[in-house]
Amino acid sequence: MSPRHRPPPTSLVVYAKDKERVSRFYRATLGLEAVESEASYDRLVGAGIELIVHAIPAPLAASIQVTRPPQPREDTPFKPVFECADLRAVRRAARATGGALNPARASWRWNGRTLLDGWDPEGNIVQFAKTEALRARPAKRRAGGAATRTKR
């Protein structure tokens, strides 16, 4: 199986009224590459994730209202979390592609990560997580003067 067709460890399907716009958002915020594109879907891959942006069929899409700017749709029990290297860069990419992130002051730290919610151009809630670098603890002195490092 070629690497282009080998599925990554994590896959997610996002249904979209405007497939191109939503696909642009995820490519920009997550640095994904479009490896397949058909009228009904885009297959985006990168960094251990495959994201399929699937167009909602036209008859159903006609009944869905998406505001501009999009209103976060918080009435869903599902929120994907994506690792990122820089929340500020993600914020710029989200804004440039029709999505948004909550203000930086709304972020929180948990389990060695800084977490911040946002939404794509159709209001689907997503969370971005930046893993914090581990800081080495100062060396402790043992009896006899030898320094040792402790692991966190």
Protein Blocks (a to p, Z undefined) as FASTA:
>chain_A
ZZklmccfbdcddddfblmlmmmmmmmmnopacfbdcfkbccddeehiacddddddfklm
mmpccdddddddfkbcbdcddddfblklmmmmmmmnopacddfklpcceehiacdddddf
kopacddddddddddddddddehhiacdddZZ
